[in-house]
Amino acid sequence: MRLTDAGRDALARPSKSGGALQRSSSALAPSRLRAVERAVEILERRA
């Protein structure tokens, strides 16, 4: 899988949430964070 130029540009822009996900993820236990990461991986494969 390769990241397109548009995808790279989107990742380089600051998110609209202002880092809320990053702040909330720092409060999660490592096992719960890994579960969320795994769910995102599964959803990305389906897309």
JONOR-V43390 format. One record per residue. N is the residue number from 1. RES is the residue in one letter. D_FIRST is the distance of its C-alpha to the first C-alpha in Angstrom with 2 decimals. Layout:
n: (N:N)
res: (RES:RES)
d_first: (D_FIRST:D_FIRST)
This chain:
n: (1:2:3:4:5:6:7:8:9:10:11:12:13:14:15:16:17:18:19:20:21:22:23:24:25:26:27:28:29:30:31:32:33:34:35:36:37:38:39:40:41:42:43:44:45:46:47)
res: (M:R:L:T:D:A:G:R:D:A:L:A:R:P:S:K:S:G:G:A:L:Q:R:S:S:S:A:L:A:P:S:R:L:R:A:V:E:R:A:V:E:I:L:E:R:R:A)
d_first: (0.00:3.81:6.89:9.56:13.12:14.31:12.01:13.24:16.69:16.61:15.80:18.56:21.11:23.23:22.78:25.57:26.46:27.63:25.99:27.54:24.57:24.56:28.33:28.36:25.70:27.94:30.64:28.70:29.36:26.56:26.34:26.05:23.42:21.32:21.98:20.76:17.51:17.04:17.93:15.37:12.59:14.21:14.55:10.96:10.19:13.16:12.26)
